Amino acid sequence: MPYNYLLHHSESVDPELIEAIIDKIMNVTGFSAFTMIMILIILMVSVPLFIIMFYFTNFKRNN
């Protein structure tokens, strides 16, 4: 896998380390990378929507 785009202090990331991290995450969660990305996207979208809905429900109650 090309990891050269993951730069930190102008040096490329260690491919063995990133593979170990990805493997550990997959072993702990039991999900594939695609599933984890979908879960994170759903969380990133749903949390702000929940906050907006909570604000509007409280705003209507107070007015």
Buried (B, 14 or more C-beta within 10 A) or exposed (E): EEEEEEEEEEEEBEEEEBEEEEEEEBEEEEEEEEEBEEEEEEEEEEEEEEEEEEEEEEEEEEE
